Amino acid sequence: MQVKKYRAADSQQAMRMVRAAHGPDAVILDFHTVDGGVEVVVSLDDNAEHSGLASQIAVTETAAQQMARKITQQFSPAVEPRRERTALDALLDRQKKNAELPGGQGIERQNLGASATQGPASHVATEIPMQSPQLAWSQKDELLTLKQELSSMKSMLMDQLKGHNWQQASFQAPEQRELNSYLASLDLDPSLGRRLCAEIPADENDTLQREILKMLLIKQLPVMTPPSSGAVCLVGPQGAGKTTTIAKIAAQHVLNHGRDSIAILTTDVARVGAQEQLRAYGRILQIPVHTAGDLEEAVKTYRILRKKQLVLIDTAGMSFRDSRGISELQQLTAAMQDVQVFVTVPADAEAYVQSEIIDAYAPLAPQGAVVTRIDEAMRLGGVISNLIQHRLPVAWCANGPKVPQNLSAADGAKLVNMAVRMARAFELKRGPDIEHRPEAAAAADQKRNSTPIAASGGLSLRV
């Protein structure tokens, strides 16, 4: 691949030089500021050439595989070798046995996994009582410390309860003790784990059982294609990563479709620096960023921006306990016609906190979820369990702070495989002395979670 550099006084002149030399389909590898202006690095290879080369490689590999298959069939003996039993074979045998049960029990069990993925988010949130301003937490150090201690105690009790549930499940079904230990390592919800265990043959070996578990999780995890047009509104608690995710989506859209078909609208006027952060991204990407201070201004601005192909709406962070703020946010999204709402769910939060976040934002009728902060999570079983149980499809996954590299369209298989790798690392860390003690493993996990971790800094953006 050959590259060429262009320097100009500003980005507009540089882009005109690139367009004049290579046309509108030029591939930009890098864009940064230098003394006296900017520098653009352009690839001289065309995308079509890469596509053609990839197609030729694929055709060559297919022809080679066919030739090798013919040679093998010609010189190999007539007796076919014995094929190793796979997880799919075990599942098919299990479904065949269930189909032969009287009363249609097998049919109901086969449809168990399919029912978990039907339709978008339809979970009805539990009503949250209104909180008066007088009941807000004081800013005194003693009360803030007490609040943190109560939160830590709640987290520890939830982990102990989850470990007790896994221990009770192993006591009731000793033949599934190894599988229950693995489910506890994944940090799956016990109720979901019991439902999955009913689908896994108990007479299979541990390796096949784990492969069957992966297949069931991939099948039941709801996933949707991220929208590339229309109005996309991100909602969620403070610090969940909404603003950074907006910047990542915008940067990817500019790279693929250009900067003339996108606009950003922010309604976050409460958090210090939120608007400045988006404006900085807007200046880099050369796209407009609009600010709205109230509902009326936001609706008027949105009506003007609807002619754009993609409108990204950033909202103020709302705690799942702030029922009044969520009600105002619901009025905002309802006033915007054809807006698509996505809940931002941090993967490093406790599983019960993630569940409360999804429940609190359910009145906004979200189309899907954005799973963020994957790089800071120890395990992913909690967020996978919540997505399955709430029937909330995931659209994007963010695994770092870099813009736009650390954002990708959701892939159920990749997310489950990542959770499996994290569980394997967790099993190695907890040691053989607590290999079959889920409650001790939960306590060790809580101890690691309570250790402060230095936040990683630095953002990189290449256009």
Secondary structure, 3 states (H helix, E strand, C coil): CCEEEEEECCHHHHHHHHHHHHCCCCEEEEEEEECCEEEEEEECCCHHHHHHHHHHHHHHHHHHHHHHHHHHHHHCCCCCCCCCCCHHHHHHHHHHHHHCCHHHHHHHHHHHHHHCCCCCCCCCCCCCCCCCHHHCCCCCHHHHHHHHHHHHHHHHHHHHHHHHHHHHHHHHCHHHHHHHHHHHHHCCCHHHHHHHHCCCCCCCCHHHHHHHHHHHHHHHCCECCCCCCEEEEEECCCCCCHHHHHHHHHHHHHHHHCCCCEEEEECCCCCCCHHHHHHHHHHHHCCCEEECCCHHHHHHHHHHHCCCCEEEEECCCCCCCCHHHHHHHHHHHHHCCCEEEEEEEECCCCHHHHHHHHHHCHHHCCCEEEEECHHHCCCCHHHHHHHHHCCCCEEEEECCCCCCCCEEECCHHHHHHHHHHHHHHHHHHHCHHHCCCHHHHHHHHHHHHCCCCCCCCCCCCCC
